[in-house]
């Protein structure tokens, strides 16, 4: 029980200090709006295209929301040596880092449903398979958060983490099948697409919203889970090697 009290206190502190600030809340609302507007202006599509666009907007909102916030929270606390005080907490190291990343996971999941709420006022979403959509959003939030943690551990400044994140975020946006099918990519790029975690999250979201998925849902979610475990384990190893030893 004491472990989970410590977990909640760390999460509560991060929520109040970083995530529940006005600029972050407004950014979480404006960012999905900007992506949606940009797509419709660029393509000239009508409301009928919303089901096709929605999975991409949701995934991008989660990806940028989680990785951007982790770049601030982890890197800032390491630089100001407040992270070192957390290491004195009587909780396992893995639980400590899970508490530090849970705020970003929640932030990303909430960001994901901003475009969903907006879309619900414009089109009928009664056909969406929520039993797949919600787990896919949560798994994308987990994978993106742990990717952000992996990046944040490798640098020492916030601006470095943000810049370094773009080397992963933008290729994933264009290669994971969010806005155009993977089979339309050049043949030499298609294996790269299937090495990206967002590919499987995007496939599950497309299937949940309009049925356009290529892999079974169980495969998509299982591969995302493997990415989550690998990224989290790799981040813990890097923290021990770079920040503790």
Backbone torsions as a table, in degrees:
resi	resn	phi	psi	omega
1	UNK	NA	-40.7	-179.3
2	UNK	-61.9	-34.2	179.0
3	UNK	-62.5	-42.7	-177.6
4	UNK	-76.0	-24.3	171.7
5	UNK	-66.1	-43.7	176.6
6	UNK	-62.8	-41.9	178.0
7	UNK	-57.5	-48.9	-178.0
8	UNK	-64.9	-39.8	-179.4
9	UNK	-64.5	-39.1	177.4
10	UNK	-66.4	-45.5	178.9
11	UNK	-63.0	-44.5	-179.5
12	UNK	-61.3	-41.8	178.7
13	UNK	-63.2	-43.2	179.6
14	UNK	-66.2	-39.5	179.0
15	UNK	-61.8	-44.6	-178.6
16	UNK	-72.4	-34.5	-175.0
17	UNK	-81.2	-37.7	-171.7
18	UNK	-116.8	-50.5	-164.6
19	UNK	-85.1	-32.4	-177.0
20	UNK	-95.1	34.1	174.5
21	UNK	-93.6	148.7	-177.8
22	UNK	-52.9	-49.3	-179.5
23	UNK	-60.3	-39.2	-180.0
24	UNK	-69.3	-39.4	178.6
25	UNK	-65.0	-45.2	179.9
26	UNK	-65.9	-37.1	177.7
27	UNK	-64.2	-38.9	178.0
28	UNK	-64.6	-24.8	177.3
29	UNK	-87.0	-40.2	-174.3
30	UNK	-75.2	-37.4	-174.8
31	UNK	-58.7	-50.0	177.3
32	UNK	-62.7	-37.0	177.6
33	UNK	-60.7	-43.5	-178.7
34	UNK	-63.8	-43.2	179.7
35	UNK	-64.4	-41.8	179.8
36	UNK	-64.6	-47.1	-179.7
37	UNK	-62.4	-40.6	180.0
38	UNK	-61.3	-41.9	-178.5
39	UNK	-66.1	-45.4	-177.2
40	UNK	-68.7	-36.7	177.8
41	UNK	-66.3	-40.4	-176.8
42	UNK	-69.2	-40.2	-173.4
43	UNK	-97.8	-19.2	-176.2
44	UNK	69.7	22.3	-178.4
45	UNK	-75.5	155.0	177.4
46	UNK	-95.6	-168.3	-177.8
47	UNK	-64.9	-24.4	-179.8
48	UNK	-64.7	-17.9	-179.7
49	UNK	-87.8	-3.5	-176.6
50	UNK	-58.5	-44.7	178.3
51	UNK	-58.7	-31.6	178.7
52	UNK	-76.5	-31.3	-177.2
53	UNK	-84.2	-31.3	-172.3
54	UNK	-54.7	-46.7	179.6
55	UNK	-58.3	-39.6	-179.9
56	UNK	-66.8	-43.3	179.7
57	UNK	-64.8	-40.9	178.7
58	UNK	-61.8	-49.7	-177.2
59	UNK	-63.5	-41.9	179.9
60	UNK	-66.4	-38.7	178.1
61	UNK	-61.4	-42.3	178.3
62	UNK	-66.3	-47.3	-176.4
63	UNK	-58.8	-50.8	-177.1
64	UNK	-73.2	-35.5	-179.9
65	UNK	-64.0	-45.7	-177.6
66	UNK	-71.8	-49.4	-176.4
67	UNK	-66.4	-36.0	179.6
68	UNK	-67.0	-42.6	-178.8
69	UNK	-70.3	-38.1	177.6
70	UNK	-63.8	-35.6	178.7
71	UNK	-60.5	-31.4	-179.6
72	UNK	-82.5	-53.6	-171.4
73	UNK	-65.1	-49.8	-175.8
74	UNK	-70.9	-49.6	-176.5
75	UNK	-66.3	-41.2	-179.3
76	UNK	-64.1	-44.1	-178.2
77	UNK	-70.9	-32.3	175.8
78	UNK	-67.7	-41.9	-178.9
79	UNK	-65.5	-36.2	-178.4
80	UNK	-91.4	7.2	173.9
81	UNK	65.1	13.3	175.2
82	UNK	-75.7	-23.2	177.1
83	UNK	-65.0	-33.3	-179.6
84	UNK	-64.5	-33.4	177.7
85	UNK	-67.5	-33.9	178.6
86	UNK	-64.6	-30.7	-179.0
87	UNK	-64.9	-16.6	177.9
88	UNK	-83.0	-8.5	-179.4
89	UNK	-65.7	140.3	-178.1
90	UNK	-79.2	56.9	177.9
91	UNK	-132.5	152.7	177.1
92	UNK	-58.9	149.1	-176.2
93	UNK	-60.7	-40.5	-178.9
94	UNK	-64.5	-36.5	179.7
95	UNK	-71.2	-35.4	176.5
96	UNK	-60.7	-47.1	-178.9
97	UNK	-71.2	-30.3	175.5
98	UNK	-66.3	-38.1	176.5
99	UNK	-65.2	-39.6	-179.8
100	UNK	-68.3	-25.3	-178.2
101	UNK	-98.7	-12.0	-176.8
102	UNK	-64.5	-33.3	177.8
103	UNK	-61.3	-42.6	178.5
104	UNK	-67.3	-36.9	177.9
105	UNK	-62.3	-46.2	178.4
106	UNK	-64.7	-41.5	179.5
107	UNK	-61.3	-43.8	179.3
108	UNK	-66.1	-39.9	180.0
109	UNK	-66.1	-40.7	177.6
110	UNK	-65.2	-42.8	176.4
111	UNK	-55.8	-36.7	-176.4
112	UNK	-63.1	-33.8	-174.3
113	UNK	-90.1	-2.3	173.3
114	UNK	-63.5	-52.6	176.8
115	UNK	-65.7	-27.7	177.5
116	UNK	-65.1	-44.5	179.1
117	UNK	-63.5	-42.7	179.1
118	UNK	-63.9	-41.9	-179.4
119	UNK	-65.8	-30.8	-178.0
120	UNK	-64.8	-22.6	177.7
121	UNK	-83.0	-12.9	-174.8
122	UNK	-110.0	-34.1	-179.1
123	UNK	-136.4	165.5	177.7
124	UNK	-83.4	120.9	179.7
125	UNK	-104.8	19.7	-178.8
126	UNK	-65.8	-19.2	-178.7
127	UNK	-86.3	-6.7	-176.4
128	UNK	-69.0	135.1	176.8
129	UNK	-84.9	90.9	-175.4
130	UNK	-67.8	-25.0	179.1
131	UNK	-67.8	-19.5	174.5
132	UNK	-101.1	-40.0	-175.1
133	UNK	-60.6	-49.7	-176.4
134	UNK	-64.5	-48.6	176.0
135	UNK	-60.6	-35.6	179.1
136	UNK	-64.7	-42.5	177.8
137	UNK	-60.9	-45.2	-179.5
138	UNK	-64.2	-39.5	179.9
139	UNK	-70.0	-36.7	175.5
140	UNK	-64.7	-40.5	178.3
141	UNK	-62.5	-41.6	177.5
142	UNK	-63.4	-50.8	-177.7
143	UNK	-63.0	-41.9	-179.7
144	UNK	-67.2	-39.1	178.7
145	UNK	-64.4	-45.4	-179.6
146	UNK	-69.5	-29.0	172.3
147	UNK	-66.1	-43.5	176.8
148	UNK	-62.1	-38.0	176.9
149	UNK	-64.7	-42.8	-179.9
150	UNK	-60.7	-39.0	179.9
151	UNK	-72.7	-44.3	-176.8
152	UNK	-62.4	-33.7	-179.6
153	UNK	-68.1	-27.1	-173.8
154	UNK	-82.2	-7.3	-176.1
155	UNK	-127.2	174.5	-178.3
156	UNK	-119.0	-12.6	-178.6
157	UNK	-122.8	151.3	-179.3
158	UNK	-62.7	-43.8	-178.0
159	UNK	-65.6	-30.5	176.4
160	UNK	-67.0	-41.1	179.4
161	UNK	-65.0	-41.8	179.6
162	UNK	-64.4	-43.5	-179.5
163	UNK	-66.5	-44.7	-179.1
164	UNK	-64.3	-34.3	179.5
165	UNK	-61.1	-33.8	-177.4
166	UNK	-65.6	-25.5	177.7
167	UNK	-68.0	-20.0	177.5
168	UNK	-101.1	-38.7	-172.8
169	UNK	-68.9	-49.7	-174.2
170	UNK	-68.7	-40.8	173.8
171	UNK	-59.8	-38.1	179.8
172	UNK	-64.6	-38.3	-179.7
173	UNK	-59.5	-41.8	-173.5
174	UNK	-92.0	-13.6	-175.8
175	UNK	-110.9	-6.7	-171.9
176	UNK	-98.4	7.9	177.0
177	UNK	82.8	19.3	-179.8
178	UNK	-68.6	-48.0	-172.6
179	UNK	-113.5	-12.5	171.8
180	UNK	-153.5	149.2	-172.5
181	UNK	-61.0	147.9	179.2
182	UNK	-65.6	-32.5	-177.0
183	UNK	-69.7	-8.3	174.6
184	UNK	-90.9	-7.5	177.3
185	UNK	-74.8	159.2	172.0
186	UNK	-56.5	147.9	-174.1
187	UNK	-57.8	-38.1	-176.4
188	UNK	-71.9	-15.2	178.9
189	UNK	-93.2	-18.7	-176.2
190	UNK	-63.1	-40.8	175.1
191	UNK	-61.6	-32.8	177.1
192	UNK	-63.9	-39.5	179.6
193	UNK	-58.7	-42.1	-177.8
194	UNK	-78.9	-1.5	173.3
195	UNK	-96.4	5.0	-178.7
196	UNK	-106.5	134.0	-178.3
197	UNK	-63.5	-34.4	-176.7
198	UNK	-66.3	-21.8	177.4
199	UNK	-58.1	-43.1	-177.0
200	UNK	-76.5	-34.5	174.5
201	UNK	-67.0	-41.4	178.8
202	UNK	-64.6	-39.5	179.5
203	UNK	-62.7	-42.7	178.9
204	UNK	-65.9	-40.1	179.6
205	UNK	-66.0	-44.1	177.6
206	UNK	-58.9	-43.3	179.2
207	UNK	-65.0	-39.6	-178.3
208	UNK	-68.7	-33.4	-174.7
209	UNK	-88.3	-47.4	-176.0
210	UNK	-135.3	10.0	174.1
211	UNK	80.5	8.5	-176.4
212	UNK	-93.9	55.5	179.4
213	UNK	-107.0	157.3	-175.9
214	UNK	-110.2	-22.5	-179.1
215	UNK	-115.3	154.9	174.7
216	UNK	-60.8	148.1	-179.7
217	UNK	-58.9	-37.5	-179.0
218	UNK	-63.1	-36.3	177.8
219	UNK	-67.7	-45.9	179.5
220	UNK	-57.2	-49.9	-176.6
221	UNK	-70.8	-35.4	179.1
222	UNK	-67.1	-42.6	178.8
223	UNK	-66.0	-39.7	176.0
224	UNK	-60.2	-40.5	178.6
225	UNK	-62.8	-39.9	177.5
226	UNK	-64.8	-41.2	175.8
227	UNK	-60.8	-42.0	179.7
228	UNK	-60.3	-47.9	-179.6
229	UNK	-62.7	-42.7	-178.3
230	UNK	-66.4	-44.5	-179.0
231	UNK	-67.4	-39.7	-179.9
232	UNK	-67.7	-44.3	178.6
233	UNK	-64.0	-41.7	177.7
234	UNK	-63.4	-38.2	178.7
235	UNK	-66.5	-42.9	178.1
236	UNK	-61.2	-42.0	178.0
237	UNK	-63.0	-41.3	179.1
238	UNK	-66.4	-38.6	179.2
239	UNK	-64.5	-45.3	178.5
240	UNK	-60.8	-39.8	-176.3
241	UNK	-77.6	-38.7	-174.1
242	UNK	-92.9	-35.2	-170.5
243	UNK	-108.7	-19.9	-174.1
244	UNK	-109.0	-51.3	-177.6
245	UNK	-72.2	NA	NA
